[in-house]
Amino acid sequence: MHDVASPLTAWSNFYVITGSSAGALTGLMFVVITLVAAQRTQQRGEGLGTFSTPTVVHFCTALFVSAMISAPWPALVPLAVVLGIAGLYGIVYCALVTHRTRRLSVYRADPEDWTWYSILPLVSYIVIAVGALRLVAAPYEALYEFAAATLLLIFIGIHNSWDVVTYLTVLQYEDDDEAATANANASPNPKSSPSE
């Protein structure tokens, strides 16, 4: 037990901080989605499912990795298996997100979207999977890999949350402007009254 605790114990504060941050940011994403749910249309729903859900998954993965590394494991092998499964799940999930992004009908992803929603998350999940393979043989190095991947997932989530919020805010202002213009065009002109 002492050999397992030794490399993991040094990281306990780091994973308490990252896990708490990931949990709080996940909660904030739920608040944001709830607030914009009233203005959701079919077009926006497709984008939210493609861009918001992966953000929550990345935050939850950061929370999961933090919790697993903070747990009192009797040996490193079970932890390596659990984190390896999480890394593989993330890789498959990134492929699914990439497929969804390619199929979007209302929005065409730009290079920044591909970077933040597909490439960087894939890198994080690959690092988690590789770290899991190396955990038993090189635990100190693997823990740095998990730390880097966890922080990257949190930063990806922060960036993507901001991206979604600003996009929806701009979209709401555009909708409000269109509605105001339509109302102005539909209202009768008070200067031109019908002659009697």
Z-matrix of the N, CA and C atoms (Angstrom, degrees):
N
C 1 1.445
C 2 1.515 1 111.22
N 3 1.323 2 116.78 1 -35.86
C 4 1.465 3 120.31 2 -177.99
C 5 1.520 4 111.53 3 -63.30
N 6 1.352 5 117.55 4 -38.30
C 7 1.459 6 120.53 5 -179.93
C 8 1.527 7 112.00 6 -64.88
N 9 1.334 8 117.47 7 -35.87
C 10 1.460 9 120.81 8 179.98
C 11 1.522 10 110.31 9 -72.02
N 12 1.322 11 116.52 10 -44.29
C 13 1.463 12 120.52 11 -176.40
C 14 1.514 13 111.82 12 -64.37
N 15 1.310 14 117.27 13 -34.06
C 16 1.455 15 121.38 14 -174.66
C 17 1.528 16 113.96 15 -55.13
N 18 1.345 17 120.96 16 -55.91
C 19 1.466 18 118.09 17 -179.82
C 20 1.528 19 113.20 18 -72.12
N 21 1.327 20 118.09 19 -31.61
C 22 1.463 21 120.86 20 -176.59
C 23 1.523 22 112.66 21 -77.26
N 24 1.316 23 117.35 22 -34.45
C 25 1.457 24 121.38 23 -175.75
C 26 1.522 25 111.68 24 -61.95
N 27 1.292 26 117.32 25 -37.55
C 28 1.464 27 120.66 26 -178.41
C 29 1.529 28 112.16 27 -63.07
N 30 1.320 29 117.39 28 -20.61
C 31 1.459 30 121.91 29 -177.06
C 32 1.528 31 113.44 30 -99.85
N 33 1.307 32 118.45 31 1.63
C 34 1.470 33 120.47 32 -171.91
C 35 1.524 34 112.73 33 -59.40
N 36 1.320 35 119.31 34 -44.86
C 37 1.471 36 120.58 35 179.41
C 38 1.523 37 111.78 36 -64.13
N 39 1.321 38 116.11 37 -40.79
C 40 1.465 39 120.06 38 179.21
C 41 1.521 40 110.45 39 -58.28
N 42 1.319 41 116.96 40 -47.18
C 43 1.464 42 119.99 41 -176.53
C 44 1.527 43 112.88 42 -76.07
N 45 1.322 44 117.90 43 -24.37
C 46 1.470 45 119.09 44 171.28
C 47 1.527 46 109.21 45 -65.68
N 48 1.324 47 116.52 46 -42.83
C 49 1.476 48 120.57 47 179.82
C 50 1.528 49 111.05 48 -66.91
N 51 1.332 50 116.85 49 -49.14
C 52 1.472 51 118.64 50 -177.57
C 53 1.524 52 111.49 51 -67.94
N 54 1.313 53 116.68 52 -38.94
C 55 1.468 54 119.52 53 178.70
C 56 1.518 55 111.71 54 -64.75
N 57 1.332 56 116.84 55 -43.66
C 58 1.467 57 120.49 56 177.80
C 59 1.517 58 111.23 57 -63.24
N 60 1.321 59 116.38 58 -42.32
C 61 1.469 60 120.20 59 178.79
C 62 1.518 61 111.11 60 -63.12
N 63 1.311 62 116.65 61 -45.75
C 64 1.464 63 120.33 62 -179.81
C 65 1.522 64 110.98 63 -62.64
N 66 1.331 65 116.87 64 -40.43
C 67 1.467 66 120.10 65 178.42
C 68 1.514 67 112.02 66 -64.31
N 69 1.334 68 116.41 67 -44.86
C 70 1.473 69 120.20 68 179.75
C 71 1.526 70 111.19 69 -64.98
N 72 1.322 71 117.10 70 -41.97
C 73 1.467 72 120.33 71 -179.52
C 74 1.528 73 111.29 72 -67.95
N 75 1.320 74 117.57 73 -33.31
C 76 1.471 75 120.50 74 174.68
C 77 1.518 76 109.67 75 -62.12
N 78 1.316 77 116.55 76 -44.80
C 79 1.464 78 120.57 77 177.00
C 80 1.512 79 112.59 78 -60.08
N 81 1.324 80 117.09 79 -40.60
C 82 1.463 81 120.31 80 178.19
C 83 1.528 82 111.89 81 -64.21
N 84 1.332 83 116.78 82 -36.11
C 85 1.470 84 119.09 83 176.88
C 86 1.525 85 110.71 84 -62.27
N 87 1.324 86 117.51 85 -38.56
C 88 1.462 87 120.32 86 177.66
C 89 1.524 88 110.51 87 -64.09
N 90 1.323 89 116.96 88 -39.02
C 91 1.469 90 120.78 89 178.09
C 92 1.525 91 109.89 90 -63.90
N 93 1.325 92 116.56 91 -45.84
C 94 1.473 93 120.29 92 -179.32
C 95 1.521 94 110.75 93 -61.06
N 96 1.305 95 117.38 94 -47.10
C 97 1.465 96 120.47 95 -178.56
C 98 1.523 97 110.51 96 -64.23
N 99 1.314 98 117.05 97 -37.39
C 100 1.464 99 120.22 98 177.35
C 101 1.525 100 110.68 99 -63.67
N 102 1.326 101 117.05 100 -41.41
C 103 1.464 102 120.77 101 -178.84
C 104 1.524 103 112.58 102 -67.07
N 105 1.323 104 116.91 103 -33.92
C 106 1.464 105 118.95 104 -179.00
C 107 1.527 106 112.34 105 -92.08
N 108 1.317 107 117.57 106 -2.79
C 109 1.467 108 120.22 107 -177.66
C 110 1.520 109 112.00 108 -61.09
N 111 1.323 110 117.77 109 -31.79
C 112 1.465 111 120.81 110 -178.77
C 113 1.521 112 111.85 111 -65.30
N 114 1.315 113 117.08 112 -30.50
C 115 1.461 114 119.56 113 -178.49
C 116 1.522 115 112.53 114 -96.78
N 117 1.311 116 116.84 115 7.45
C 118 1.461 117 121.18 116 -176.43
C 119 1.523 118 111.16 117 -71.68
N 120 1.304 119 115.43 118 132.05
C 121 1.450 120 122.23 119 173.21
C 122 1.518 121 108.25 120 -120.65
N 123 1.301 122 117.31 121 178.05
C 124 1.462 123 120.77 122 179.16
C 125 1.521 124 111.01 123 -58.83
N 126 1.336 125 116.82 124 -42.32
C 127 1.458 126 119.70 125 -179.42
C 128 1.519 127 110.75 126 -63.72
N 129 1.307 128 116.90 127 -44.21
C 130 1.455 129 120.22 128 -179.34
C 131 1.524 130 110.59 129 -69.17
N 132 1.318 131 117.11 130 -32.30
C 133 1.455 132 120.76 131 -179.46
C 134 1.520 133 112.13 132 -61.28
N 135 1.323 134 116.46 133 -39.39
C 136 1.452 135 120.56 134 178.66
C 137 1.529 136 110.21 135 -62.67
N 138 1.318 137 116.84 136 -43.20
C 139 1.460 138 121.18 137 179.75
C 140 1.515 139 112.68 138 -69.77
N 141 1.334 140 116.90 139 -39.44
C 142 1.459 141 119.75 140 179.21
C 143 1.519 142 111.08 141 -63.85
N 144 1.330 143 116.21 142 -40.93
C 145 1.455 144 119.92 143 178.49
C 146 1.520 145 112.83 144 -66.14
N 147 1.304 146 116.47 145 -29.07
C 148 1.458 147 121.01 146 -179.45
C 149 1.519 148 112.11 147 -85.49
N 150 1.332 149 117.44 148 -34.27
C 151 1.455 150 119.78 149 -173.58
C 152 1.531 151 114.35 150 -107.83
N 153 1.318 152 119.41 151 -34.45
C 154 1.472 153 120.38 152 -177.45
C 155 1.519 154 112.90 153 -82.30
N 156 1.304 155 117.73 154 -42.34
C 157 1.456 156 120.16 155 -178.39
C 158 1.530 157 112.05 156 -60.81
N 159 1.330 158 119.74 157 -44.31
C 160 1.469 159 118.27 158 176.62
C 161 1.531 160 112.64 159 -60.41
N 162 1.311 161 117.55 160 -32.98
C 163 1.461 162 120.31 161 178.67
C 164 1.527 163 110.15 162 -62.94
N 165 1.317 164 116.66 163 -43.90
C 166 1.465 165 120.56 164 177.27
C 167 1.529 166 109.86 165 -64.39
N 168 1.315 167 117.82 166 -40.39
C 169 1.468 168 121.29 167 178.86
C 170 1.526 169 110.29 168 -61.56
N 171 1.339 170 117.98 169 -41.94
C 172 1.467 171 120.68 170 179.92
C 173 1.533 172 111.08 171 -65.08
N 174 1.328 173 116.79 172 -43.10
C 175 1.462 174 119.48 173 176.57
C 176 1.532 175 110.37 174 -61.42
N 177 1.328 176 116.04 175 -43.87
C 178 1.475 177 119.83 176 -178.98
C 179 1.527 178 111.24 177 -66.30
N 180 1.317 179 117.88 178 -34.68
C 181 1.466 180 120.42 179 176.80
C 182 1.522 181 110.41 180 -66.12
N 183 1.334 182 116.74 181 -42.41
C 184 1.468 183 119.90 182 176.96
C 185 1.529 184 110.04 183 -60.65
N 186 1.320 185 116.86 184 -41.59
C 187 1.462 186 121.32 185 176.98
C 188 1.527 187 110.52 186 -63.74
N 189 1.325 188 116.58 187 -44.03
C 190 1.472 189 121.47 188 -178.93
C 191 1.531 190 111.08 189 -62.77
N 192 1.328 191 117.12 190 -48.51
C 193 1.471 192 120.58 191 179.82
C 194 1.529 193 109.85 192 -60.40
N 195 1.333 194 116.19 193 -43.74
C 196 1.466 195 120.22 194 178.99
C 197 1.524 196 111.43 195 -60.92
N 198 1.322 197 116.89 196 -43.80
C 199 1.468 198 120.69 197 179.96
C 200 1.525 199 111.37 198 -66.47
N 201 1.314 200 117.04 199 -41.67
C 202 1.462 201 119.95 200 -178.72
C 203 1.526 202 111.11 201 -65.46
N 204 1.311 203 117.08 202 -41.92
C 205 1.469 204 118.99 203 -179.21
C 206 1.527 205 110.51 204 -71.93
N 207 1.317 206 117.68 205 -26.81
C 208 1.475 207 121.22 206 178.56
C 209 1.521 208 112.63 207 -80.83
N 210 1.317 209 117.74 208 -16.39
C 211 1.468 210 121.29 209 -177.85
C 212 1.531 211 110.26 210 -70.21
N 213 1.339 212 117.10 211 152.41
C 214 1.477 213 120.92 212 -179.91
C 215 1.533 214 112.19 213 -82.43
N 216 1.306 215 117.18 214 84.63
C 217 1.460 216 121.85 215 -177.91
C 218 1.521 217 110.75 216 -79.02
N 219 1.340 218 117.52 217 140.43
C 220 1.468 219 119.98 218 178.00
C 221 1.532 220 112.32 219 -75.77
N 222 1.327 221 116.01 220 -20.64
C 223 1.468 222 121.54 221 179.15
C 224 1.526 223 107.91 222 -156.33
N 225 1.320 224 115.85 223 165.57
C 226 1.469 225 119.97 224 -178.39
C 227 1.524 226 113.24 225 -80.66
N 228 1.324 227 118.24 226 -23.33
C 229 1.470 228 120.88 227 -176.47
C 230 1.530 229 111.93 228 -60.55
N 231 1.332 230 121.18 229 -49.54
C 232 1.463 231 119.47 230 179.60
C 233 1.534 232 112.29 231 -61.61
N 234 1.329 233 116.73 232 -37.95
C 235 1.467 234 120.01 233 176.89
C 236 1.526 235 110.28 234 -63.04
N 237 1.320 236 116.76 235 -42.45
C 238 1.466 237 120.72 236 178.74
C 239 1.527 238 110.87 237 -61.47
N 240 1.327 239 117.08 238 -40.29
C 241 1.471 240 120.72 239 179.53
C 242 1.529 241 110.16 240 -64.96
N 243 1.316 242 117.09 241 -46.93
C 244 1.470 243 121.10 242 -178.42
C 245 1.534 244 110.35 243 -62.69
N 246 1.332 245 116.92 244 -46.14
C 247 1.466 246 119.52 245 -179.54
C 248 1.536 247 111.44 246 -69.92
N 249 1.332 248 117.01 247 -32.13
C 250 1.466 249 119.91 248 175.57
C 251 1.523 250 111.49 249 -63.90
N 252 1.327 251 116.26 250 -41.83
C 253 1.473 252 120.57 251 176.97
C 254 1.530 253 109.74 252 -63.65
N 255 1.329 254 116.80 253 -42.24
C 256 1.471 255 120.10 254 178.30
C 257 1.526 256 111.00 255 -61.74
N 258 1.331 257 116.84 256 -42.09
C 259 1.469 258 120.35 257 178.32
C 260 1.521 259 112.09 258 -63.76
N 261 1.325 260 116.52 259 -43.53
C 262 1.471 261 120.26 260 178.68
C 263 1.527 262 111.28 261 -65.37
N 264 1.340 263 116.39 262 -41.02
C 265 1.468 264 119.93 263 176.33
C 266 1.533 265 109.60 264 -58.32
N 267 1.326 266 116.65 265 -44.72
C 268 1.459 267 120.33 266 -179.81
C 269 1.515 268 112.77 267 -61.77
N 270 1.319 269 116.65 268 -39.19
C 271 1.465 270 120.49 269 178.62
C 272 1.530 271 110.23 270 -63.22
N 273 1.326 272 116.63 271 -45.59
C 274 1.466 273 120.82 272 178.01
C 275 1.529 274 110.28 273 -64.00
N 276 1.324 275 116.53 274 -41.43
C 277 1.463 276 120.37 275 -179.92
C 278 1.536 277 110.95 276 -63.45
N 279 1.325 278 117.38 277 -39.13
C 280 1.472 279 120.36 278 177.05
C 281 1.531 280 111.05 279 -62.03
N 282 1.316 281 117.05 280 -37.64
C 283 1.465 282 120.22 281 176.33
C 284 1.524 283 110.35 282 -63.59
N 285 1.322 284 117.32 283 -40.34
C 286 1.461 285 121.87 284 177.82
C 287 1.534 286 110.82 285 -64.20
N 288 1.320 287 117.17 286 -44.17
C 289 1.468 288 120.95 287 178.83
C 290 1.526 289 110.30 288 -63.34
N 291 1.310 290 117.38 289 -40.60
C 292 1.465 291 120.87 290 178.03
C 293 1.524 292 109.95 291 -62.21
N 294 1.324 293 117.03 292 -42.12
C 295 1.471 294 121.32 293 177.65
C 296 1.529 295 110.56 294 -61.82
N 297 1.336 296 117.07 295 -45.97
C 298 1.472 297 120.82 296 178.54
C 299 1.528 298 111.32 297 -61.00
N 300 1.316 299 115.72 298 -41.36
C 301 1.469 300 120.26 299 -177.94
C 302 1.522 301 110.43 300 -64.62
N 303 1.304 302 117.13 301 -39.92
C 304 1.471 303 120.51 302 178.03
C 305 1.523 304 112.05 303 -64.81
N 306 1.340 305 116.89 304 -29.70
C 307 1.458 306 121.03 305 -176.28
C 308 1.522 307 113.84 306 -90.08
N 309 1.323 308 118.80 307 -0.32
C 310 1.461 309 120.72 308 -179.67
C 311 1.528 310 110.46 309 -56.85
N 312 1.310 311 116.22 310 134.65
C 313 1.464 312 119.79 311 179.91
C 314 1.516 313 112.50 312 -103.58
N 315 1.327 314 118.03 313 -19.10
C 316 1.463 315 120.09 314 -174.82
C 317 1.518 316 113.16 315 -105.89
N 318 1.317 317 117.21 316 -5.41
C 319 1.459 318 120.43 317 -177.13
C 320 1.514 319 108.36 318 -153.26
N 321 1.311 320 115.48 319 138.02
C 322 1.462 321 120.12 320 177.31
C 323 1.528 322 108.36 321 -105.78
N 324 1.320 323 116.12 322 120.45
C 325 1.464 324 121.04 323 -178.27
C 326 1.527 325 110.11 324 -65.79
N 327 1.338 326 114.62 325 137.37
C 328 1.466 327 120.01 326 177.18
C 329 1.533 328 108.79 327 -97.91
N 330 1.332 329 118.09 328 175.32
C 331 1.478 330 119.54 329 -178.15
C 332 1.533 331 113.55 330 -56.79
N 333 1.327 332 118.07 331 -35.16
C 334 1.460 333 119.79 332 177.79
C 335 1.537 334 110.63 333 -63.81
N 336 1.322 335 116.79 334 -41.70
C 337 1.471 336 120.25 335 177.27
C 338 1.529 337 110.91 336 -60.79
N 339 1.328 338 116.26 337 -45.88
C 340 1.463 339 119.40 338 -179.61
C 341 1.528 340 110.53 339 -61.60
N 342 1.329 341 116.18 340 -38.87
C 343 1.464 342 119.85 341 -179.63
C 344 1.525 343 111.39 342 -64.52
N 345 1.347 344 116.49 343 -51.23
C 346 1.467 345 121.02 344 -172.32
C 347 1.521 346 113.90 345 -82.36
N 348 1.317 347 118.49 346 -26.24
C 349 1.464 348 120.28 347 -176.85
C 350 1.525 349 113.33 348 -101.77
N 351 1.327 350 117.80 349 -16.70
C 352 1.469 351 119.36 350 -178.26
C 353 1.533 352 113.20 351 -124.92
N 354 1.328 353 116.91 352 -55.01
C 355 1.468 354 120.33 353 -171.31
C 356 1.525 355 112.65 354 -70.47
N 357 1.342 356 117.34 355 -54.76
C 358 1.466 357 119.65 356 -177.89
C 359 1.530 358 113.03 357 -63.20
N 360 1.343 359 119.07 358 -41.82
C 361 1.475 360 117.10 359 175.02
C 362 1.532 361 112.31 360 -61.12
N 363 1.332 362 116.49 361 -39.77
C 364 1.466 363 119.50 362 178.46
C 365 1.526 364 110.42 363 -60.29
N 366 1.320 365 116.97 364 -43.19
C 367 1.469 366 120.89 365 177.45
C 368 1.534 367 109.86 366 -58.33
N 369 1.330 368 117.03 367 -44.79
C 370 1.471 369 120.76 368 -179.57
C 371 1.524 370 111.58 369 -60.03
N 372 1.329 371 116.13 370 -46.00
C 373 1.462 372 119.45 371 -177.75
C 374 1.529 373 112.03 372 -69.81
N 375 1.317 374 117.36 373 -34.11
C 376 1.470 375 120.18 374 175.09
C 377 1.527 376 109.58 375 -64.40
N 378 1.333 377 116.57 376 -42.52
C 379 1.470 378 120.08 377 178.78
C 380 1.530 379 110.58 378 -62.50
N 381 1.334 380 117.32 379 -39.92
C 382 1.465 381 119.99 380 177.21
C 383 1.532 382 110.31 381 -62.97
N 384 1.328 383 117.40 382 -44.85
C 385 1.469 384 120.92 383 -179.63
C 386 1.537 385 110.95 384 -64.12
N 387 1.322 386 116.90 385 -43.03
C 388 1.471 387 120.66 386 179.12
C 389 1.523 388 110.16 387 -67.03
N 390 1.340 389 116.79 388 -41.35
C 391 1.464 390 119.78 389 177.21
C 392 1.515 391 111.60 390 -59.89
N 393 1.320 392 116.46 391 -37.64
C 394 1.468 393 120.46 392 178.05
C 395 1.528 394 110.95 393 -63.96
N 396 1.324 395 116.53 394 -38.86
C 397 1.468 396 119.96 395 178.21
C 398 1.528 397 111.40 396 -66.42
N 399 1.322 398 116.57 397 -30.98
C 400 1.469 399 121.34 398 -176.17
C 401 1.527 400 113.57 399 -94.65
N 402 1.331 401 118.20 400 -7.04
C 403 1.462 402 121.14 401 -170.40
C 404 1.529 403 113.65 402 -58.74
N 405 1.303 404 118.27 403 -43.78
C 406 1.466 405 120.65 404 -176.63
C 407 1.530 406 110.46 405 -72.04
N 408 1.324 407 117.44 406 -43.02
C 409 1.468 408 120.91 407 -176.32
C 410 1.527 409 112.90 408 -78.00
N 411 1.331 410 116.80 409 -35.91
C 412 1.470 411 120.88 410 -176.72
C 413 1.527 412 109.20 411 -137.81
N 414 1.334 413 117.54 412 70.40
C 415 1.463 414 119.88 413 -172.89
C 416 1.527 415 114.37 414 -62.41
N 417 1.306 416 118.06 415 -38.63
C 418 1.470 417 119.51 416 -177.43
C 419 1.529 418 111.31 417 -65.62
N 420 1.316 419 116.53 418 -42.19
C 421 1.463 420 120.67 419 178.21
C 422 1.527 421 110.96 420 -68.30
N 423 1.324 422 116.40 421 -42.13
C 424 1.466 423 120.58 422 -179.90
C 425 1.523 424 111.10 423 -62.24
N 426 1.325 425 117.53 424 -37.14
C 427 1.470 426 119.88 425 179.10
C 428 1.530 427 111.47 426 -65.24
N 429 1.315 428 117.74 427 -33.28
C 430 1.471 429 120.17 428 173.79
C 431 1.527 430 110.54 429 -67.28
N 432 1.321 431 116.50 430 -37.32
C 433 1.467 432 120.43 431 177.38
C 434 1.526 433 110.73 432 -64.22
N 435 1.336 434 116.92 433 -45.15
C 436 1.466 435 119.97 434 177.38
C 437 1.528 436 110.81 435 -61.78
N 438 1.318 437 116.34 436 -40.09
C 439 1.471 438 120.08 437 179.94
C 440 1.522 439 110.56 438 -62.85
N 441 1.320 440 116.75 439 -45.14
C 442 1.467 441 120.37 440 -179.86
C 443 1.528 442 110.66 441 -63.62
N 444 1.327 443 116.66 442 -43.99
C 445 1.472 444 120.34 443 -179.32
C 446 1.527 445 110.99 444 -65.55
N 447 1.327 446 117.00 445 -40.49
C 448 1.465 447 120.92 446 179.90
C 449 1.525 448 110.97 447 -64.87
N 450 1.330 449 116.31 448 -46.31
C 451 1.470 450 119.23 449 177.71
C 452 1.527 451 111.23 450 -62.67
N 453 1.330 452 116.60 451 -41.00
C 454 1.461 453 119.52 452 178.69
C 455 1.527 454 110.82 453 -61.52
N 456 1.328 455 117.59 454 -41.82
C 457 1.471 456 119.94 455 178.16
C 458 1.526 457 111.30 456 -62.85
N 459 1.327 458 117.32 457 -38.98
C 460 1.471 459 119.60 458 177.80
C 461 1.515 460 110.72 459 -66.12
N 462 1.338 461 117.90 460 -44.39
C 463 1.463 462 120.10 461 179.30
C 464 1.530 463 111.58 462 -66.08
N 465 1.322 464 116.89 463 -37.07
C 466 1.469 465 120.61 464 174.67
C 467 1.526 466 109.13 465 -60.03
N 468 1.321 467 116.05 466 -47.00
C 469 1.456 468 120.41 467 -179.99
C 470 1.520 469 112.78 468 -61.31
N 471 1.330 470 116.85 469 -41.38
C 472 1.470 471 120.21 470 178.20
C 473 1.521 472 109.87 471 -63.31
N 474 1.319 473 116.70 472 -47.64
C 475 1.470 474 120.35 473 179.34
C 476 1.523 475 110.63 474 -59.83
N 477 1.326 476 116.58 475 -48.11
C 478 1.463 477 120.40 476 -175.90
C 479 1.521 478 112.26 477 -68.11
N 480 1.330 479 117.11 478 -34.38
C 481 1.469 480 120.11 479 175.52
C 482 1.517 481 110.24 480 -62.54
N 483 1.312 482 115.83 481 -46.70
C 484 1.462 483 120.22 482 178.81
C 485 1.527 484 110.25 483 -61.84
N 486 1.302 485 116.25 484 -41.48
C 487 1.457 486 121.33 485 179.85
C 488 1.529 487 110.89 486 -60.11
N 489 1.322 488 117.05 487 -45.89
C 490 1.468 489 121.32 488 -179.84
C 491 1.522 490 110.80 489 -65.80
N 492 1.328 491 116.89 490 -44.68
C 493 1.468 492 120.43 491 -178.34
C 494 1.528 493 110.74 492 -63.37
N 495 1.317 494 117.82 493 -45.95
C 496 1.466 495 119.15 494 -179.49
C 497 1.524 496 110.91 495 -66.63
N 498 1.321 497 117.53 496 -38.96
C 499 1.460 498 120.34 497 178.25
C 500 1.530 499 110.60 498 -61.34
N 501 1.322 500 116.31 499 -47.00
C 502 1.464 501 119.78 500 -179.22
C 503 1.528 502 111.97 501 -66.80
N 504 1.322 503 117.13 502 -35.20
C 505 1.461 504 120.56 503 177.63
C 506 1.522 505 111.04 504 -65.34
N 507 1.322 506 116.52 505 -47.24
C 508 1.469 507 120.37 506 177.97
C 509 1.518 508 109.83 507 -62.24
N 510 1.308 509 117.56 508 -41.86
C 511 1.460 510 121.64 509 179.16
C 512 1.526 511 111.07 510 -61.69
N 513 1.333 512 116.83 511 -40.09
C 514 1.465 513 120.86 512 178.37
C 515 1.530 514 110.73 513 -63.39
N 516 1.345 515 117.36 514 -43.33
C 517 1.468 516 120.49 515 178.23
C 518 1.528 517 111.04 516 -63.36
N 519 1.337 518 116.72 517 -39.42
C 520 1.464 519 119.90 518 177.19
C 521 1.524 520 110.71 519 -63.87
N 522 1.332 521 116.99 520 -41.79
C 523 1.469 522 120.93 521 177.93
C 524 1.522 523 110.76 522 -63.31
N 525 1.345 524 116.51 523 -41.81
C 526 1.465 525 120.56 524 178.90
C 527 1.517 526 111.20 525 -63.70
N 528 1.342 527 116.90 526 -41.36
C 529 1.465 528 120.93 527 178.21
C 530 1.525 529 111.19 528 -64.19
N 531 1.339 530 116.50 529 -42.40
C 532 1.466 531 120.44 530 179.02
C 533 1.527 532 110.40 531 -63.80
N 534 1.328 533 117.24 532 -40.91
C 535 1.465 534 121.09 533 179.56
C 536 1.530 535 110.51 534 -65.99
N 537 1.312 536 117.08 535 -40.52
C 538 1.467 537 120.50 536 178.94
C 539 1.523 538 110.61 537 -65.36
N 540 1.317 539 117.19 538 -41.32
C 541 1.458 540 121.27 539 178.44
C 542 1.523 541 110.45 540 -65.23
N 543 1.320 542 117.29 541 -42.68
C 544 1.464 543 121.02 542 178.92
C 545 1.529 544 110.72 543 -64.06
N 546 1.298 545 117.51 544 -40.87
C 547 1.461 546 120.79 545 178.17
C 548 1.529 547 111.32 546 -66.26
N 549 1.319 548 116.54 547 -39.35
C 550 1.463 549 119.94 548 179.12
C 551 1.524 550 110.69 549 -65.36
N 552 1.313 551 117.60 550 -38.77
C 553 1.467 552 121.43 551 -179.91
C 554 1.526 553 112.23 552 -73.87
N 555 1.323 554 116.74 553 -28.22
C 556 1.460 555 120.60 554 -177.49
C 557 1.522 556 112.74 555 -84.49
N 558 1.324 557 117.80 556 -23.85
C 559 1.476 558 119.04 557 -177.65
C 560 1.519 559 110.61 558 -75.79
N 561 1.332 560 116.63 559 144.54
C 562 1.460 561 119.57 560 -179.26
C 563 1.525 562 110.14 561 -69.25
N 564 1.298 563 114.30 562 148.13
C 565 1.458 564 120.99 563 179.26
C 566 1.529 565 108.41 564 -79.77
N 567 1.344 566 119.86 565 119.25
C 568 1.448 567 120.93 566 -176.36
C 569 1.530 568 113.00 567 -67.16
N 570 1.308 569 119.76 568 -20.71
C 571 1.467 570 121.74 569 -178.70
C 572 1.514 571 112.18 570 -77.81
N 573 1.323 572 116.97 571 -23.73
C 574 1.463 573 119.03 572 -177.34
C 575 1.513 574 109.42 573 -106.51
N 576 1.313 575 117.14 574 81.01
C 577 1.455 576 120.30 575 176.83
C 578 1.520 577 109.33 576 -89.38
N 579 1.316 578 117.83 577 148.24
C 580 1.463 579 120.89 578 -178.72
C 581 1.533 580 110.19 579 -66.11
N 582 1.282 581 116.31 580 139.13
C 583 1.470 582 119.94 581 179.91
C 584 1.521 583 110.20 582 -78.51
N 585 1.315 584 115.05 583 145.31
C 586 1.457 585 119.93 584 -178.38
C 587 1.476 586 110.97 585 -95.60
